[in-house]
Amino acid sequence: MDWQQEVINSGVWVVKAYVITTLVFGLTVWALAKFTVWGGHFWSITGGYFSPKRSWRPILAVALILLLTLSAVRLDVLFSNWYNSMYTSLQKLDEVAFWAAMWLFAVLATTHVIRSLFDFYVQQAFTIHWRVWLNEQLLSGWLNEQSYYRSQYLDKSIENPDQRIQQDITVFVESSLTLSMGVVNALVSTIAFTAILWGLSGPLAIMGVDIPRAMVFLVFLYVIIATVFAIHIGRPLILLNFLNERFNANYRYALVRLREYSESIAFYAGERVEGALLRSRFAQVIGNAWAIVYRSLKFLGFNFTVTQAAVVFPFIIQAQRFFTKQISLGDLIQTAQAFGRLQDNLSFFRNAYDNFASYRATLDRLTGFRGAIEQARQLPEPDVSEQGQRLALESLTVTTPNGRLLIENLNLDISEGQPLLIRGPSGAGKTTLLRAIAGLWPYCHGKIIRPATGALFLSQKPYIPLGSLRDALYYPQALPGLKEAPPMPDESAAAGHGAPSNLDAILPPSDSAAETMDATHDEQARKVLRQVQLGHLADRLDETADWGRILSLGEQQRLAFGRLLLAKPIAAFLDEATSAMDEGLEDAMYRLVREQLPQMALVSVGHRSTLLVHHPRQLTLKLEGAWELSNS
């Protein structure tokens, strides 16, 4: 074989194959996106990433990956030819040709290693950039217009959104690239190795009829029949993989709730009930896992049988031609390799059916998540407008999702320095009214007038974010007075030849914010903690911990009053914000707010009579939409 000519032919082959493959790949993606349901789902989720209007880089990256994939196919062909040359030299006892083949192998192997490493880097970089974009798209959609909250009002709320953002995006991106390039590799390799097998195979007499190039036709027939049976056996895996994701997510969510509400469960001694719930959800996981095992046994057993039978098949067919010296040992070995490679390529869809099933389940979950975001955005929104610092309600009617009337035709103007207390029996709609004012409740009509910015809502159980106590105190504001951003983890330490002995050493220290906070703002935060009677925590401001579990509910509520003092809002809405405090602390907190923020419009929801002294005006909600406004 003239290897110099073979190198030239390889270059020409790669160019031709690249042009054809690129055109076919692009047309196939377009056709799948336009004419198939799952292709349309794929494009709706991630089509924006590949839009040239946004950036040409993703398209260029795919083009480069296609080129590297085709180069891998051509290298496989060259390796196949090398095996023929090497075994032929052994049969002929040609030492010179043998060592020439060894030097040639060194060149081919080096090229293969370089191509593989470069291909790995390009694919990993591509998937990382794709993940970043897709994560931002879904995360922004989930957060924008408060879809994360409003989705609970859908007829069918979305399950496990955390898993769909964190895990499914990764699986979707990696599987999309792996499976698409796997298909390209399989199809192009099929064409390339069919040409090799066509040249090596001879006629075969079956029932007195000579079939030319029989080996080629037999391998295609063999694989097509096997694939039909494999698809029939493996089809149930699509549903089983979808259920596997759902059941595991439900079990994990139940475990998270056990940790989140551990104190309440412990007070109730609810271990038996929680254990029964957890075990029932785990039983679903295990039951589905066994179903996957039994179905996979059938699927894998069939695939293993088909694959093993294919190992000796080409030797049996070509044996007569070898022993009659019609072909050399190298031809026989290359025939077996070409047959095996062709059988693997044609069997790609059969062997990867389980992966396609998992991918389809992931695609369905992301499609459902994106659909829930769109549905949440389409829910009706309260008519909220801005007129300076005015806070008022005009002809506001509030109902439940099923249409039951809570508040009818409410007209109210809340003045600065005239705090309002909302009272009424449970279920009258007190908290729901605050939700409507905040723009969260979709089932209301009328006009809500409030400042577009500068309104702060304090709930009965304050939200404590992840991070330091200082982060929790300033939430939802950014930390003020930072001289520079806290240090990022040392990437060079993590990227060394070996894993660091102490992983915590590459992370920023927990008190890094303290070193970058200027003295004025640091003292302001400490002063506020003392004002809300949390001065004993002043030295722990920059300690990162699970403060939602460390602080009692009463301490969390006082921390929320600290947020109020730091934010200095135009209007504040307090929903049972002192329910965990004793009457003395409650009185102290309200007096503190009126002293520090005398011009702030204040609206409170509460049942205690002790709140009356701090609220000269009261709105009493009654059942069936009735209400009454009074002064004390």
LOLUM-468732 format. One record per residue (C-alpha): residue number from 0; residue in three letters; x, y, z. Coordinates in pm, whole numbers, plus 50000, padded with zeros to 5 digits. Layout:
% LOLUM-468732
(NUM,"Ala",(X,Y,Z))
...
% end
This chain:
% LOLUM-468732
(0,"Met",(50000,50000,50000))
(1,"Asp",(50127,50346,49908))
(2,"Trp",(50089,50531,50237))
(3,"Gln",(50192,50868,50094))
(4,"Gln",(49904,50847,49849))
(5,"Glu",(49683,50722,50129))
(6,"Val",(49754,51040,50330))
(7,"Ile",(49656,51255,50030))
(8,"Asn",(49343,51046,49976))
(9,"Ser",(49258,51085,50345))
(10,"Gly",(49276,51463,50322))
(11,"Val",(49050,51465,50017))
(12,"Trp",(48810,51222,50186))
(13,"Val",(48787,51435,50503))
(14,"Val",(48710,51751,50302))
(15,"Lys",(48440,51583,50093))
(16,"Ala",(48290,51405,50393))
(17,"Tyr",(48295,51726,50596))
(18,"Val",(48104,51927,50336))
(19,"Ile",(47843,51655,50287))
(20,"Thr",(47809,51577,50659))
(21,"Thr",(47773,51942,50755))
(22,"Leu",(47493,51995,50503))
(23,"Val",(47313,51673,50600))
(24,"Phe",(47357,51745,50971))
(25,"Gly",(47213,52094,50938))
(26,"Leu",(46917,51977,50728))
(27,"Thr",(46848,51691,50969))
(28,"Val",(46843,51922,51271))
(29,"Trp",(46609,52158,51087))
(30,"Ala",(46376,51875,50981))
(31,"Leu",(46367,51722,51330))
(32,"Ala",(46295,52059,51489))
(33,"Lys",(46018,52134,51240))
(34,"Phe",(45847,51799,51190))
(35,"Thr",(45894,51598,51512))
(36,"Val",(45755,51664,51859))
(37,"Trp",(46072,51590,52051))
(38,"Gly",(46281,51786,51798))
(39,"Gly",(46052,52083,51848))
(40,"His",(46094,52047,52224))
(41,"Phe",(46472,52041,52184))
(42,"Trp",(46473,52356,51971))
(43,"Ser",(46233,52542,52200))
(44,"Ile",(46462,52476,52495))
(45,"Thr",(46797,52556,52341))
(46,"Gly",(46749,52695,51990))
(47,"Gly",(46840,53044,52107))
(48,"Tyr",(47190,52928,52195))
(49,"Phe",(47262,52841,51833))
(50,"Ser",(47113,53158,51688))
(51,"Pro",(47371,53348,51476))
(52,"Lys",(47208,53671,51595))
(53,"Arg",(47330,53593,51946))
(54,"Ser",(47672,53450,51858))
(55,"Trp",(47844,53248,51586))
(56,"Arg",(48066,53067,51835))
(57,"Pro",(47834,52772,51916))
(58,"Ile",(47784,52700,51544))
(59,"Leu",(48158,52720,51480))
(60,"Ala",(48220,52491,51779))
(61,"Val",(47977,52232,51641))
(62,"Ala",(48146,52260,51301))
(63,"Leu",(48486,52195,51462))
(64,"Ile",(48352,51898,51659))
(65,"Leu",(48208,51754,51336))
(66,"Leu",(48549,51790,51171))
(67,"Leu",(48721,51612,51460))
(68,"Thr",(48459,51334,51453))
(69,"Leu",(48514,51276,51082))
(70,"Ser",(48890,51278,51139))
(71,"Ala",(48840,51002,51396))
(72,"Val",(48651,50795,51137))
(73,"Arg",(48928,50837,50882))
(74,"Leu",(49189,50739,51137))
(75,"Asp",(48991,50421,51208))
(76,"Val",(49002,50342,50836))
(77,"Leu",(49379,50401,50831))
(78,"Phe",(49422,50174,51133))
(79,"Ser",(49217,49908,50952))
(80,"Asn",(49448,49932,50650))
(81,"Trp",(49749,49922,50882))
(82,"Tyr",(49630,49595,51037))
(83,"Asn",(49604,49447,50689))
(84,"Ser",(49959,49555,50605))
(85,"Met",(50103,49436,50934))
(86,"Tyr",(49942,49089,50928))
(87,"Thr",(50031,49045,50562))
(88,"Ser",(50397,49120,50646))
(89,"Leu",(50383,48856,50919))
(90,"Gln",(50235,48599,50680))
(91,"Lys",(50506,48673,50424))
(92,"Leu",(50779,48684,50693))
(93,"Asp",(50875,49028,50557))
(94,"Glu",(51077,49182,50839))
(95,"Val",(51134,49514,50661))
(96,"Ala",(50763,49560,50597))
(97,"Phe",(50688,49464,50957))
(98,"Trp",(50916,49730,51110))
(99,"Ala",(50792,49986,50861))
(100,"Ala",(50443,49906,50987))
(101,"Met",(50562,49965,51344))
(102,"Trp",(50694,50312,51255))
(103,"Leu",(50371,50384,51073))
(104,"Phe",(50176,50278,51380))
(105,"Ala",(50373,50526,51591))
(106,"Val",(50268,50808,51355))
(107,"Leu",(49905,50699,51350))
(108,"Ala",(49891,50648,51726))
(109,"Thr",(50046,50989,51794))
(110,"Thr",(49797,51155,51561))
(111,"His",(49514,50966,51729))
(112,"Val",(49623,51074,52079))
(113,"Ile",(49657,51442,51979))
(114,"Arg",(49320,51439,51802))
(115,"Ser",(49150,51267,52098))
(116,"Leu",(49287,51514,52352))
(117,"Phe",(49196,51815,52141))
(118,"Asp",(48851,51670,52074))
(119,"Phe",(48803,51615,52449))
(120,"Tyr",(48891,51976,52526))
(121,"Val",(48670,52121,52253))
(122,"Gln",(48371,51909,52354))
(123,"Gln",(48413,51986,52724))
(124,"Ala",(48450,52359,52660))
(125,"Phe",(48144,52351,52434))
(126,"Thr",(47928,52170,52692))
(127,"Ile",(48038,52404,52971))
(128,"His",(47947,52716,52770))
(129,"Trp",(47619,52555,52666))
(130,"Arg",(47538,52464,53028))
(131,"Val",(47611,52819,53142))
(132,"Trp",(47374,52964,52882))
(133,"Leu",(47094,52713,52937))
(134,"Asn",(47120,52740,53315))
(135,"Glu",(47091,53118,53290))
(136,"Gln",(46790,53090,53057))
(137,"Leu",(46594,52854,53279))
(138,"Leu",(46706,53014,53605))
(139,"Ser",(46614,53361,53481))
(140,"Gly",(46279,53234,53358))
(141,"Trp",(46218,53068,53694))
(142,"Leu",(46303,53386,53887))
(143,"Asn",(46164,53653,53652))
(144,"Glu",(45807,53762,53711))
(145,"Gln",(45820,53542,54023))
(146,"Ser",(45741,53225,53829))
(147,"Tyr",(45899,53021,54110))
(148,"Tyr",(45614,53145,54333))
(149,"Arg",(45327,53182,54089))
(150,"Ser",(45372,52827,53955))
(151,"Gln",(45210,52693,54273))
(152,"Tyr",(44877,52830,54145))
(153,"Leu",(44887,52618,53830))
(154,"Asp",(44646,52327,53799))
(155,"Lys",(44948,52098,53794))
(156,"Ser",(45247,52247,53975))
(157,"Ile",(45598,52160,53861))
(158,"Glu",(45776,51886,54054))
(159,"Asn",(46137,51913,54172))
(160,"Pro",(46244,52229,53989))
(161,"Asp",(46578,52215,54171))
(162,"Gln",(46664,51885,54004))
(163,"Arg",(46551,52004,53664))
(164,"Ile",(46780,52307,53682))
(165,"Gln",(47079,52147,53850))
(166,"Gln",(47085,51792,53714))
(167,"Asp",(46870,51770,53404))
(168,"Ile",(47048,52059,53230))
(169,"Thr",(47382,51879,53267))
(170,"Val",(47241,51548,53141))
(171,"Phe",(47061,51721,52853))
(172,"Val",(47367,51909,52729))
(173,"Glu",(47609,51619,52759))
(174,"Ser",(47369,51365,52609))
(175,"Ser",(47275,51596,52321))
(176,"Leu",(47637,51623,52214))
(177,"Thr",(47732,51261,52284))
(178,"Leu",(47434,51108,52105))
(179,"Ser",(47442,51345,51806))
(180,"Met",(47813,51292,51744))
(181,"Gly",(47764,50920,51806))
(182,"Val",(47504,50911,51528))
(183,"Val",(47734,51103,51293))
(184,"Asn",(48027,50874,51371))
(185,"Ala",(47813,50563,51327))
(186,"Leu",(47663,50670,50993))
(187,"Val",(47988,50795,50839))
(188,"Ser",(48179,50492,50966))
(189,"Thr",(47912,50268,50818))
(190,"Ile",(47974,50417,50475))
(191,"Ala",(48353,50401,50512))
(192,"Phe",(48370,50043,50638))
(193,"Thr",(48104,49924,50396))
(194,"Ala",(48343,50029,50119))
(195,"Ile",(48625,49831,50284))
(196,"Leu",(48410,49523,50335))
(197,"Trp",(48276,49551,49981))
(198,"Gly",(48630,49525,49846))
(199,"Leu",(48721,49230,50069))
(200,"Ser",(48408,49017,50049))
(201,"Gly",(48345,48761,49777))
(202,"Pro",(48050,48565,49642))
(203,"Leu",(47860,48321,49862))
(204,"Ala",(47645,48035,49737))
(205,"Ile",(47311,48006,49918))
(206,"Met",(47074,47732,49799))
(207,"Gly",(47259,47715,49470))
(208,"Val",(47247,48089,49410))
(209,"Asp",(47570,48292,49411))
(210,"Ile",(47533,48621,49596))
(211,"Pro",(47812,48867,49510))
(212,"Arg",(47962,49064,49798))
(213,"Ala",(47748,48855,50033))
(214,"Met",(47930,48967,50347))
(215,"Val",(47800,49322,50308))
(216,"Phe",(47439,49217,50262))
(217,"Leu",(47456,48968,50549))
(218,"Val",(47584,49219,50802))
(219,"Phe",(47312,49470,50712))
(220,"Leu",(47041,49203,50730))
(221,"Tyr",(47182,49072,51058))
(222,"Val",(47184,49411,51226))
(223,"Ile",(46846,49528,51093))
(224,"Ile",(46671,49220,51230))
(225,"Ala",(46853,49253,51563))
(226,"Thr",(46766,49624,51588))
(227,"Val",(46396,49564,51531))
(228,"Phe",(46385,49312,51814))
(229,"Ala",(46599,49535,52040))
(230,"Ile",(46367,49835,51999))
(231,"His",(46068,49617,52083))
(232,"Ile",(46240,49483,52395))
(233,"Gly",(46382,49818,52509))
(234,"Arg",(46084,50049,52448))
(235,"Pro",(45951,50025,52811))
(236,"Leu",(46282,50169,52934))
(237,"Ile",(46171,50518,52823))
(238,"Leu",(45889,50529,53078))
(239,"Leu",(46092,50345,53343))
(240,"Asn",(46378,50598,53319))
(241,"Phe",(46132,50887,53343))
(242,"Leu",(45977,50734,53655))
(243,"Asn",(46324,50670,53798))
(244,"Glu",(46402,51043,53785))
(245,"Arg",(46064,51135,53938))
(246,"Phe",(46069,50880,54221))
(247,"Asn",(46428,50961,54321))
(248,"Ala",(46353,51334,54320))
(249,"Asn",(46043,51282,54536))
(250,"Tyr",(46240,51072,54784))
(251,"Arg",(46519,51332,54800))
(252,"Tyr",(46264,51611,54852))
(253,"Ala",(46107,51422,55144))
(254,"Leu",(46451,51381,55302))
(255,"Val",(46520,51755,55263))
(256,"Arg",(46190,51838,55433))
(257,"Leu",(46280,51608,55723))
(258,"Arg",(46597,51808,55778))
(259,"Glu",(46424,52144,55726))
(260,"Tyr",(46144,52074,55974))
(261,"Ser",(46342,51851,56210))
(262,"Glu",(46252,52045,56525))
(263,"Ser",(45879,52048,56455))
(264,"Ile",(45882,51678,56373))
(265,"Ala",(46080,51606,56690))
(266,"Phe",(45828,51797,56905))
(267,"Tyr",(45545,51600,56748))
(268,"Ala",(45746,51276,56785))
(269,"Gly",(45651,51220,56423))
(270,"Glu",(45931,50980,56342))
(271,"Arg",(45695,50693,56271))
(272,"Val",(45482,50894,56028))
(273,"Glu",(45787,51044,55857))
(274,"Gly",(45952,50704,55843))
(275,"Ala",(45643,50554,55682))
(276,"Leu",(45636,50833,55423))
(277,"Leu",(46008,50801,55346))
(278,"Arg",(45990,50423,55322))
(279,"Ser",(45688,50439,55093))
(280,"Arg",(45870,50680,54859))
(281,"Phe",(46185,50469,54873))
(282,"Ala",(45973,50163,54794))
(283,"Gln",(45865,50338,54475))
(284,"Val",(46232,50396,54388))
(285,"Ile",(46322,50032,54451))
(286,"Gly",(46016,49893,54274))
(287,"Asn",(46098,50093,53966))
(288,"Ala",(46467,49999,53996))
(289,"Trp",(46375,49629,53988))
(290,"Ala",(46154,49691,53685))
(291,"Ile",(46453,49855,53512))
(292,"Val",(46677,49561,53611))
(293,"Tyr",(46438,49299,53470))
(294,"Arg",(46381,49492,53149))
(295,"Ser",(46755,49565,53115))
(296,"Leu",(46835,49194,53160))
(297,"Lys",(46621,49116,52858))
(298,"Phe",(46761,49408,52661))
(299,"Leu",(47129,49352,52749))
(300,"Gly",(47099,48976,52720))
(301,"Phe",(46972,49012,52366))
(302,"Asn",(47246,49263,52278))
(303,"Phe",(47523,49047,52427))
(304,"Thr",(47401,48746,52233))
(305,"Val",(47390,48937,51906))
(306,"Thr",(47734,49089,51965))
(307,"Gln",(47906,48762,52056))
(308,"Ala",(47756,48578,51762))
(309,"Ala",(47898,48846,51532))
(310,"Val",(48258,48784,51647))
(311,"Val",(48313,48457,51455))
(312,"Phe",(48068,48522,51174))
(313,"Pro",(48316,48688,50929))
(314,"Phe",(48582,48420,50991))
(315,"Ile",(48331,48149,50905))
(316,"Ile",(48227,48323,50584))
(317,"Gln",(48583,48406,50468))
(318,"Ala",(48754,48086,50586))
(319,"Gln",(48712,47903,50255))
(320,"Arg",(48858,48194,50056))
(321,"Phe",(49157,48214,50296))
(322,"Phe",(49238,47843,50282))
(323,"Thr",(49216,47850,49902))
(324,"Lys",(49461,48145,49908))
(325,"Gln",(49217,48386,49746))
(326,"Ile",(49283,48634,50030))
(327,"Ser",(49579,48691,50262))
(328,"Leu",(49587,48677,50643))
(329,"Gly",(49581,49054,50648))
(330,"Asp",(49269,49053,50432))
(331,"Leu",(49104,48803,50667))
(332,"Ile",(49187,49009,50976))
(333,"Gln",(49077,49332,50809))
(334,"Thr",(48754,49163,50702))
(335,"Ala",(48682,49061,51060))
(336,"Gln",(48763,49409,51189))
(337,"Ala",(48562,49582,50920))
(338,"Phe",(48270,49347,50982))
(339,"Gly",(48293,49409,51357))
(340,"Arg",(48317,49784,51315))
(341,"Leu",(48033,49788,51065))
(342,"Gln",(47824,49573,51296))
(343,"Asp",(47897,49810,51586))
(344,"Asn",(47807,50114,51379))
(345,"Leu",(47484,49964,51252))
(346,"Ser",(47407,49851,51608))
(347,"Phe",(47461,50199,51752))
(348,"Phe",(47090,50273,51779))
(349,"Arg",(47025,49930,51927))
(350,"Asn",(47304,49956,52185))
(351,"Ala",(47232,50321,52266))
(352,"Tyr",(46857,50274,52298))
(353,"Asp",(46880,50294,52677))
(354,"Asn",(47071,50624,52647))
(355,"Phe",(46814,50759,52404))
(356,"Ala",(46541,50656,52649))
(357,"Ser",(46710,50844,52935))
(358,"Tyr",(46766,51144,52709))
(359,"Arg",(46402,51151,52604))
(360,"Ala",(46296,51142,52972))
(361,"Thr",(46530,51434,53049))
(362,"Leu",(46401,51627,52747))
(363,"Asp",(46041,51573,52863))
(364,"Arg",(46127,51698,53213))
(365,"Leu",(46293,52016,53085))
(366,"Thr",(46007,52074,52843))
(367,"Gly",(45758,52039,53127))
(368,"Phe",(45961,52278,53340))
(369,"Arg",(45979,52538,53066))
(370,"Gly",(45608,52495,52999))
(371,"Ala",(45529,52555,53364))
(372,"Ile",(45728,52878,53355))
(373,"Glu",(45529,52997,53053))
(374,"Gln",(45199,52902,53217))
(375,"Ala",(45294,53084,53536))
(376,"Arg",(45367,53399,53333))
(377,"Gln",(45026,53376,53169))
(378,"Leu",(44840,53380,53501))
(379,"Pro",(44650,53707,53559))
(380,"Glu",(44840,53976,53748))
(381,"Pro",(44706,54238,53991))
(382,"Asp",(44675,54591,53857))
(383,"Val",(44965,54751,54046))
(384,"Ser",(45058,55109,53961))
(385,"Glu",(45276,55384,54104))
(386,"Gln",(45176,55736,54206))
(387,"Gly",(45481,55866,54385))
(388,"Gln",(45484,55742,54745))
(389,"Arg",(45109,55695,54767))
(390,"Leu",(44979,55367,54912))
(391,"Ala",(44613,55295,54835))
(392,"Leu",(44358,55034,54723))
(393,"Glu",(44073,55124,54492))
(394,"Ser",(43775,54892,54438))
(395,"Leu",(43989,54587,54515))
(396,"Thr",(43814,54250,54513))
(397,"Val",(44003,53936,54618))
(398,"Thr",(43889,53577,54569))
(399,"Thr",(44030,53228,54623))
(400,"Pro",(44146,53020,54323))
(401,"Asn",(43808,52844,54320))
(402,"Gly",(43623,53178,54314))
(403,"Arg",(43516,53212,54679))
(404,"Leu",(43488,53580,54774))
(405,"Leu",(43734,53703,55038))
(406,"Ile",(43729,54082,55006))
(407,"Glu",(43485,54284,54799))
(408,"Asn",(43531,54637,54664))
(409,"Leu",(43790,54750,54920))
(410,"Asn",(43882,55121,54911))
(411,"Leu",(44164,55227,55136))
(412,"Asp",(44425,55502,55156))
(413,"Ile",(44720,55446,55391))
(414,"Ser",(44893,55762,55509))
(415,"Glu",(45245,55809,55639))
(416,"Gly",(45263,55802,56015))
(417,"Gln",(44919,55634,56042))
(418,"Pro",(44992,55261,56082))
(419,"Leu",(44715,55023,55982))
(420,"Leu",(44635,54691,56152))
(421,"Ile",(44453,54425,55949))
(422,"Arg",(44248,54194,56168))
(423,"Gly",(43986,53926,56122))
(424,"Pro",(43911,53557,56173))
(425,"Ser",(44132,53289,56023))
(426,"Gly",(44057,53237,55657))
(427,"Ala",(43919,53587,55607))
(428,"Gly",(44201,53675,55366))
(429,"Lys",(44442,53889,55573))
(430,"Thr",(44763,53738,55435))
(431,"Thr",(44604,53702,55093))
(432,"Leu",(44542,54078,55091))
(433,"Leu",(44913,54138,55151))
(434,"Arg",(44993,53897,54867))
(435,"Ala",(44765,54100,54640))
(436,"Ile",(44934,54427,54742))
(437,"Ala",(45273,54267,54673))
(438,"Gly",(45151,54167,54325))
(439,"Leu",(45172,53795,54404))
(440,"Trp",(44803,53698,54411))
(441,"Pro",(44658,53643,54062))
(442,"Tyr",(44295,53611,54171))
(443,"Cys",(44200,53973,54231))
(444,"His",(44086,54279,54038))
(445,"Gly",(44079,54645,54119))
(446,"Lys",(44360,54896,54151))
(447,"Ile",(44662,54871,54380))
(448,"Ile",(44872,55184,54417))
(449,"Arg",(45206,55153,54592))
(450,"Pro",(45568,55264,54545))
(451,"Ala",(45738,55062,54271))
(452,"Thr",(46047,55036,54490))
(453,"Gly",(46100,55089,54859))
(454,"Ala",(45837,54843,54988))
(455,"Leu",(45940,54567,55227))
(456,"Phe",(45730,54267,55331))
(457,"Leu",(45809,54078,55652))
(458,"Ser",(45650,53734,55687))
(459,"Gln",(45575,53534,55999))
(460,"Lys",(45872,53307,55931))
(461,"Pro",(46150,53521,55786))
(462,"Tyr",(46360,53382,55505))
(463,"Ile",(46722,53333,55606))
(464,"Pro",(46944,53303,55295))
(465,"Leu",(47258,53093,55264))
(466,"Gly",(47572,53272,55375))
(467,"Ser",(47684,53479,55671))
(468,"Leu",(47472,53649,55936))
(469,"Arg",(47558,53980,55770))
(470,"Asp",(47411,53849,55440))
(471,"Ala",(47093,53755,55628))
(472,"Leu",(47073,54094,55799))
(473,"Tyr",(47099,54294,55476))
(474,"Tyr",(46881,54062,55265))
(475,"Pro",(46754,54134,55001))
(476,"Gln",(47003,54419,54964))
(477,"Ala",(47361,54371,54853))
(478,"Leu",(47625,54416,55120))
(479,"Pro",(47726,54786,55127))
(480,"Gly",(48072,54929,55161))
(481,"Leu",(48269,54638,55018))
(482,"Lys",(48620,54753,54929))
(483,"Glu",(48668,54463,54688))
(484,"Ala",(48506,54134,54603))
(485,"Pro",(48582,53840,54834))
(486,"Pro",(48856,53615,54694))
(487,"Met",(48758,53333,54465))
(488,"Pro",(48885,52977,54512))
(489,"Asp",(49240,52921,54396))
(490,"Glu",(49193,52743,54064))
(491,"Ser",(49562,52662,54035))
(492,"Ala",(49546,52462,54356))
(493,"Ala",(49249,52264,54229))
(494,"Ala",(49409,52211,53888))
(495,"Gly",(49731,52055,54014))
(496,"His",(49858,51711,53922))
(497,"Gly",(49708,51559,54234))
(498,"Ala",(49407,51631,54451))
(499,"Pro",(49485,51875,54736))
(500,"Ser",(49509,51711,55075))
(501,"Asn",(49274,51968,55225))
(502,"Leu",(48994,52081,54993))
(503,"Asp",(48889,52351,55240))
(504,"Ala",(49225,52517,55184))
(505,"Ile",(49131,52626,54830))
(506,"Leu",(48807,52791,54947))
(507,"Pro",(48786,53151,55072))
(508,"Pro",(48775,53187,55451))
(509,"Ser",(48432,53229,55607))
(510,"Asp",(48520,53573,55741))
(511,"Ser",(48643,53708,55407))
(512,"Ala",(48364,53967,55395))
(513,"Ala",(48479,54117,55725))
(514,"Glu",(48816,54211,55576))
(515,"Thr",(48651,54393,55283))
(516,"Met",(48370,54572,55474))
(517,"Asp",(48450,54932,55564))
(518,"Ala",(48435,55032,55931))
(519,"Thr",(48131,55263,55896))
(520,"His",(47898,55000,55755))
(521,"Asp",(48034,54733,55985))
(522,"Glu",(47952,54946,56290))
(523,"Gln",(47609,55023,56146))
(524,"Ala",(47530,54651,56123))
(525,"Arg",(47649,54593,56479))
(526,"Lys",(47440,54884,56604))
(527,"Val",(47127,54746,56438))
(528,"Leu",(47184,54406,56598))
(529,"Arg",(47204,54573,56937))
(530,"Gln",(46888,54772,56868))
(531,"Val",(46689,54456,56791))
(532,"Gln",(46837,54291,57101))
(533,"Leu",(47068,54056,56912))
(534,"Gly",(47388,54223,57028))
(535,"His",(47529,53890,57146))
(536,"Leu",(47563,53795,56777))
(537,"Ala",(47756,54106,56672))
(538,"Asp",(48092,53927,56674))
(539,"Arg",(47950,53650,56453))
(540,"Leu",(47829,53878,56173))
(541,"Asp",(48063,53727,55916))
(542,"Glu",(48031,53367,56027))
(543,"Thr",(47889,53147,55754))
(544,"Ala",(47648,52895,55904))
(545,"Asp",(47297,52756,55873))
(546,"Trp",(47143,53053,56053))
(547,"Gly",(46791,52941,55976))
(548,"Arg",(46850,52648,56212))
(549,"Ile",(47071,52823,56466))
(550,"Leu",(46838,53116,56538))
(551,"Ser",(46505,53064,56711))
(552,"Leu",(46195,53191,56534))
(553,"Gly",(46182,53488,56772))
(554,"Glu",(46544,53575,56692))
(555,"Gln",(46474,53541,56321))
(556,"Gln",(46182,53783,56354))
(557,"Arg",(46400,54034,56534))
(558,"Leu",(46663,53994,56261))
(559,"Ala",(46388,54082,56012))
(560,"Phe",(46321,54404,56205))
(561,"Gly",(46693,54474,56167))
(562,"Arg",(46649,54443,55791))
(563,"Leu",(46368,54696,55817))
(564,"Leu",(46592,54947,55996))
(565,"Leu",(46873,54906,55741))
(566,"Ala",(46650,54915,55432))
(567,"Lys",(46450,55224,55543))
(568,"Pro",(46161,55146,55306))
(569,"Ile",(45884,55385,55210))
(570,"Ala",(45626,55126,55313))
(571,"Ala",(45647,54810,55522))
(572,"Phe",(45401,54522,55546))
(573,"Leu",(45429,54294,55850))
(574,"Asp",(45244,53961,55845))
(575,"Glu",(45235,53823,56202))
(576,"Ala",(45596,53944,56218))
(577,"Thr",(45606,53939,56602))
(578,"Ser",(45411,53617,56667))
(579,"Ala",(45712,53441,56823))
(580,"Met",(45803,53734,57052))
(581,"Asp",(45670,53803,57397))
(582,"Glu",(45460,54115,57443))
(583,"Gly",(45753,54313,57581))
(584,"Leu",(45974,54242,57280))
(585,"Glu",(45685,54308,57045))
(586,"Asp",(45625,54649,57203))
(587,"Ala",(45998,54729,57189))
(588,"Met",(46025,54638,56820))
(589,"Tyr",(45725,54850,56716))
(590,"Arg",(45844,55148,56921))
(591,"Leu",(46189,55114,56767))
(592,"Val",(46042,55119,56415))
(593,"Arg",(45827,55426,56486))
(594,"Glu",(46124,55610,56640))
(595,"Gln",(46370,55527,56362))
(596,"Leu",(46129,55543,56065))
(597,"Pro",(45850,55785,56162))
(598,"Gln",(45756,55871,55800))
(599,"Met",(45724,55510,55685))
(600,"Ala",(45380,55375,55591))
(601,"Leu",(45321,55070,55808))
(602,"Val",(45067,54789,55759))
(603,"Ser",(45051,54495,56000))
(604,"Val",(44854,54173,56012))
(605,"Gly",(44797,54026,56357))
(606,"His",(44557,53887,56614))
(607,"Arg",(44701,54024,56938))
(608,"Ser",(44519,54308,57106))
(609,"Thr",(44856,54447,57214))
(610,"Leu",(44910,54559,56855))
(611,"Leu",(44623,54809,56878))
(612,"Val",(44832,55063,57067))
(613,"His",(45075,55085,56774))
(614,"His",(44806,55109,56503))
(615,"Pro",(44554,55394,56525))
(616,"Arg",(44362,55254,56226))
(617,"Gln",(44221,54903,56191))
(618,"Leu",(44085,54715,55892))
(619,"Thr",(43866,54424,56005))
(620,"Leu",(43801,54160,55744))
(621,"Lys",(43482,53961,55781))
(622,"Leu",(43365,53656,55597))
(623,"Glu",(43207,53656,55250))
(624,"Gly",(43388,53970,55135))
(625,"Ala",(43270,54210,55406))
(626,"Trp",(43514,54451,55573))
(627,"Glu",(43515,54741,55816))
(628,"Leu",(43756,55032,55860))
(629,"Ser",(43778,55198,56204))
(630,"Asn",(43996,55430,56412))
(631,"Ser",(44102,55376,56771))
% end
